[in-house]
């Protein structure tokens, strides 16, 4: 059984291994992910990988990277072709898709029943839970929430981040008046994987849902039409823009060309890198709650996190298995967790690392806003990728003015119902 003391001892033992400790037969593991292929996080993660290699000279780590938008497809291709998948980075919303294959090991069995709760809060562990099994080890956790650019707001005469939708629209208009060439709200208007989370947040804000608690499609509602009409009007009125994806939003934010956008907690890390000012830009990045429709409503955000998963049989894995030691080095080591936070702004998952950040106002504000974060409504379906595409296509159709919000919502509902009807009956 693993506890914090024994876990730290195993890390310490690994750290003193030198070349003389190399085994005659070097063990090889394959790690597949996307974050280490992104320019902003590549140096940080490569340093973590190198630190593990130095401390575990008997383990050969093959690192495979794909763009985030292509990860699901490439994982499936590797599964079908029998290519190695020892440790795999997943977005939390992909867990049902891969968990339903029966190929993921239960990490509670790997680390020992109940041991992870001593290191990671049970609420954070839920990100990696599927059908009462802990199939993912949280690596970083938070929400897709909203950030405000303090510089842009100040220039527009906006004294504080708006709390209501009406105040939000007024703030956007003020930004447009003072910076006519800006995009006041850099919401995502392309890439289905980005549009679906953002749309769901606004859908919840207006009181709607994609599905009810029995899985019935309920998006074709007054709330659904109002939410999409609101977003389409922002584009029509020049308060948001066409052809914007999350990376575009991050660049505009760092260049003081937008007042607001939705992102994961790493927003501050991207702003540091994209602005070229490092931590000097931190005062411009303000974590805020998504504006609510009425004062007193609960602010909405989208539960978000990265998971590390083991494709294999939990019975063949234990704390000394190379792939488990590798995952622990990334997700359970406070040194790695705090380095990731320092360089990229990604929130740690271990209780001890989080305790060291209690005085950071950005972390405190984001954590407070994320307390009511909701999971992706689509992820519970085995054909979630298809459903995400449907939502994204219909949202974009309305944002581009190709159809009315009413028509887009009606089409979305019909297409979702048809696609779900294709699933095998259980």
N, C-alpha and C positions, 0 to 999 in steps of 0.2 A: 504494500500500500504506500502511496506517495503522500507525504505531507510537506509543508513549506520547508521545514528544516532539512529533510532528506533530499528534497528537490534542490535546494541550494548547495548541499554537499555534493550532489551529482554534478552540478555545474562546476563547482570548484575543482572537483577531481578531473573533469574534462579539460579545465583551463590549464592544468599543469602538464598535460600530455605533450611531449616533445617528439621529434622525429624518431627517437629510439623506441617510441611506443607504437609505431606503425605496425599493424598486423601484416602477416605474410600475404594474406588475401584482402586487399582493400575492398571495403564494402561501398557500393554505389547506390545513391538515391537520386530520384528525379523530382525536382520542384517545378511546378507549373503555375504561373501567375501573370499578372499584368502590371502591377505597380512598379516593379523594378524596370519596366520598359518605358516608363514615363519620365521625361527629362527632369522634372522637379524632384522626384523621389529616387531616381536611379543612384546617385552617389551615396545616399544614406543606406539604401538597402544593399548595395554592393559591398559597403563597408561591413554591414552585419553578416553578410554571407562569408566574407573573407575572415571575419573574426571567428566564425564557427569553424571554418576550414582549418585555421591555425590551432584552434583548441581541440580539434578532432581530426588529427592527421590520418587516421585510419578510415575516414569516410570521404568518398568522392561525391561531390554534389554537382549534379548536372542541372543547370538552371535554364528553363525554357520559358520564353515570354511571348505573349500575344496581346494585341490591343484589346482593351476592355470590351468593346462592342463585338469582338470575334471570339471571346473566351468560351462561351457556351458551346458554340459550334465546334471549336477545336478540341474541347474536352470530350465531347461526344465522339468525334472522329478518332481520338486516341483510345477511347474505350473500345470502340468497334474494331480497331486494328491491333489491339493488344499492346500498344505502346505504354511505357512506364508512366504511372501516375501515383507516386508515393505520397507526396504532400502537394495539395492543390489549394490555391487561393480561390475562394468563392465570395461573391456578394451574397448577403444574407437572403435576398429574395430568390436566389437560385437554389436554395437548399431543398425545397420540395421536389424540384425537377430531378436533382441527382440523388436525393434521399430515397425517392421512390424506386430507384434502380436496385436497391439492396446491396450496392457496392461500397457504401461508406461505413467505416468502423465507428462504433459507439465510443467516443473518447472518454466517457465515464468508466468504461471497462478498461480502457487503455491505461488511464492514470490511477484508477482505483475509485470505487464507488464513494461518492460524497467528498472526495478530496479537493476537487476543483472549486467547490463552494467556499472553501477556506481561503482561496486565493482570489477568486472572482465573484462579485456579487451575483446572486441568483437571477436578478433582473437582467443583468448583462448576459448571463449564460443563455437566457431564453432566445437570444439572437441565433444561437446554433442548435436550437431544439426543433425536432420534427417527429411527430407521432410518438411522443413520450420517450424519445431517444435523443441523446446529446451527440448529434452527428457532426457538429462543427465546433471548433475551439475558437472563441472570439479573439481576434487579433487587434482590432480597434472598433470602438462603438460610439454611437451618437445618434444623429438624425440628419436628414436633409432639411435644413432650416434656412432662415433668411439672414443675410448680412446687409448692413447699411454702410455707405461710405461717408464718414464724418466730414471729409473735405467738401464733397459735393453738396451735402445737406447744408453745411454752413454757408456756402456760396449762394445757395438758393433761399436762404433765410428760414430754413426749417430747423427749429430749435432742438427737436428730439425725434427719434424714430417714431413714426405713426403707429398707433395702437388699433385703429379701426380701418375698415376698408375705405370709408369715405375720406378719412384723413390721409390715407395712403394715396388715393387718387389726387388729392389736392397737393400733396408733396411732389408727385410726379409732374404735375402741371407747373409747379414752381421751378423745378429743375429744368424743364423744357424752356421756360421763359428766359432763364438766366444762361442756359447752355443749349442753344437751338440745335447744335449738331450732335448733341448727346443722345443716348438711349436711356431714358430715366429708369426703366425697369428692364434689365437684361434677362428676361425670362427665356427659357429654351423654346424655340419654335421649329426646331428640326431635331432629328435623332429620336426615334420612338422610345429608346431606353431612358432618355432624359425627360422627354415630354410626359410620359406616363406618371412618374412620381410627382412632378410639379402639378399636373392636372388633378391628380388625386387629392393633393393638399388643398387646392382651391375648391374642389368638389366638396370635401368635408367641411371646409369653411362656410360654404353656402348651405350646408345641411344635407347634402346628398351622399350617395354611395354607389359603387359599381354593382355590388351584390348585397343581398340581405344575409342574415346569419344562417340561412338554409342553402345558400349558393344560388338563389334566384337572381337573375339580372334585373336590377331596379334603377339603372342609370337614367332611363327615359322618364324623367320626373321634372317638375318645375324647378327644383334646386339644380338639377343637372344642366338644364337649359340656361338658367341664370348664371351659373358658374362659367360656362363656355362663352356665353354672350359677353360677360365681363372681360374675359381674356381677349376675345376677338375685338372688342371695342378699344382695348388698350393699343392693339396693333394699328387699328384703323385711325386712331387719334394721334399716332406717332409717339405714344408713351412707351411702347415696346416696338421691337423690330422683327422683320422676317429674317429667316436664314441665320439664326443664332443657336449655337450649341454651347454646352457648358464651358469648354475651353475658351470660346469667344467671350463669354460672360466674364470669365476670370481675367482675361486680358483687358477688357474695357474697365473693369473695376480697378485694376492696378494702375490704369492710365487716367483715372478720375473722369471717365466718360460715362459712368452709370452710377445711379444712387443706390440701387438695390438689385440683388439677385439671390437665387436659392442655390445652396451648395451644402456639402458635407462639412464637418468641422475643420477639414484641411483648408478651408477658404483662406484663413490667415496665412498659412504656409505658401499657398499659391500667390497671394498678394505680395508677400515678401520677395519671392523669386521674380515674379513678373514685373514688379515695380523697379527692381534693381536697388531698392533701398533697405532690404533686409528688415530687421526688427524696428528700424526707424519708421516704417510704414504702419506698425501695429496700432498706433493711436487712431488711424483712419478706418480700421476694421472693427465695426461694432456688431456684436451678435444681438439679434432681436427676435422677438416672437413674431410669427406670421400675423398680420393684422386680422382682426376678427370682424364679423359682420355687425355684431352688436356688442356694446360694452358689457362685459360680464361673461361673454362666451369663452370657451376654452380654446386657446391658440392651437392650431393644427401644425403638425410636422410629420415627416415620413421617417419611420424607423430605419436606421442605416447602420451598416457595419461590414467589416471584412472578416471572413472566417478562414481558418486553416483546417483542411480536412484530410483524412487518410483513406485512400481507396484501397481497401483490403479487409482482412479478417482481424477483428480486435483480439482474437485469441492468439494470434501470432505476433502481437505487438505488446511492448511494455515500455517502461520509462527508460530502459537502456537501448531500445531499438534506435538505430540512427535517424530514421525519419521522425520519431517522437522527440528525440533530443534536439533535432533541427527546429521543429515546430515550437518546442519549449523555449529555445533560444530566442525566437522571434516574439512569441506572445506572452511568455511567463517570466521573462527576465526584465526586471525593472530598468536595468541599464539600457536594454534595447528599446523598451517601451518609451522611456523618457527621451532617448535620442530621437526616436521617430516623432515624438511630440515637438521637441525643440526645433527640429529641422523642417517638419512638414505641418505641424499643427494637428496631427491626428491624435485623438484622445486615447490614453492608455485604458487597459481593461483591468489590470490588477488593482486591488484595493490599496496596496502599499504605494504604488506609483501615483494613483489618483490623490492620495492624501498629501503628497508632496506638491500638488498643484492647487491646493485649496485657496490660496491667495490670489490666483489669477482671475481677474474680472471677466475676461473673455470666456474662460472655461466655466465659471460660475453662471454667467448669463446663459450660455448655450445649454448647460446641463439643466437649468431651470426650465428653459423653453422646451427641451426635449423630454421632459417628464411625462408629457401627454402624447408622445409620438405614437403613431399607429403603424402597424405593419402593412406591407404591400397587399392590397386586396387580391391581386392577380396571382401571387406566388403560390397560393394553395392548389392551383390547378396544374396537372401534369403537362398541359400544353400552354403553359404560361407565356412562352416566347411568342406564340401565335396571337394570344390575347393582348399582349403588350403592343404588338404590331398594329392590331385593330384599333386600340385606343389611340395610339400615336397618329395613325393615318387620319382618323376622323377629327381629332383635335387640330391637326395641321390643316386639314381641309377648311375648317372654320377660320383658323387664324389667317390663312392666305386669302380668305374671301371667296373660296371656290364653292362654298355652300353656306347656308345659314346655320346658326348654332342649333336651331330646332332640327333641321334636316340631318346635321352631323350626329346629334345625340340619338335620333331615331335610328339612323344607320348603324351607329355604334352598338346599340342595344340588339338589333336584329342580327348583326354579324357575331356578336358575343354569344348570343343564344344558339346560333347555328353551329358555331365552332365547338361549344361545349356539348351540343347534342351529338357530335361525332365521337365523343369519348366512349369507350366500352362501358357498358352498364356493370355496376358492381353490386 
